[in-house]
Amino acid sequence: MVSRLAMGGLVALFLAGAWLVAAPFALRFQPAGEVWTGATRMDMALGGTLAAVSFAAFFVALGGRIREMYAEGCRG
Amino acid sequence: MESRPGRDVAGRDVAGRYIAGLCASALGLCGGGWLVLTPFAFGYPGRGREAMSALATGGGLIVVATLTLVCWALAWRRRLRADGVLPPRQPASVQRKTRRSARRQARAERLVRTSRQRELEPAPDPAQVLTDLRALLTPLLSAAEESVAVMPPQEPVPAQAPLPVPEPAQAPLPVPEPAGEASREVQAPGHLRGTRSASFFALPRQAGPGSLTQGAELLMVGTGEEESW
């Protein structure tokens, strides 16, 4: 249960990063085709980093869990 | 096969997934905090879209990242317990009993330590005490001996007449040699009936067939000396 919650947290972090990337355009405080403002640049950088890291962490954790399941299957 | 840190016996990475989850959660937490601070740091227009977006996203990110961090920490802890790295968790009642017994043990050790310190305090030496007591009492005893020795042993003293009180400082009479030597001897502790007492009993015999009253008085003086010892 705790592992599933932790994996869900990583998914939520990824979604938050994605939202940060999309927020300037979704909320229209960054007009399309114009030079990015400071807020847009910061949101893009932070959201992109967070999404990338949480994405990688999710798959690392998933890979570890699958490895454990393999080990348990071989033992059992 | 010897296991390396963070890997199991077969060499597989055990801690990697937990570390990845913890790192991502920590990054999310820091990012959320940064997002909350940016409207104030960069002077976004108050209640503008940028500011509201940053505050809301930052707050949500902080909550989610904290929950994720706690979940990963708990999962790793559970795994460590299952692998035997951490000691197995005990029920709450057992933990209470263990704490209570540890407190009792500590209290008992404290008591033992204090009683040992009390035992280690130096007790007065009984032989030294007896020597000091003897040094105090010897002048009194010699004065009493002289007062007894002054009495004329040959002449019978009438029962009603009081004994003549001698003045030892002015006219000290010679004391019989063996008794005088014995009075200077150091008496062993606990040896109460020594030569000093025997000197009192020997005097009437030296005096020959003295009166019965004089012997009784000498005996009383001797007994008093014993009691003073």
Interface residues (C-beta under 8 A of the other chain):
Chain A: V2 S3 L5 A6 M7 G9 L10 A12 L13 A16 W19 L20 A23 P24 L27 R28 F29 T37 G38 A39 M42 D43 L46 T49 L50 V53 S54 A56 A57 F58 V60 A61 L62 G63 G64 R65 R67 A71
Chain B: D8 A10 R12 D13 V14 G16 R17 Y18 A20 G21 C23 A24 S25 L27 G28 G31 W34 L35 T38 F42 Y44 G48 R49 E50 S53 A54 T57 G60 L61 V64 A65 L67 T68 L69 C71 W72 L74 A75 R78
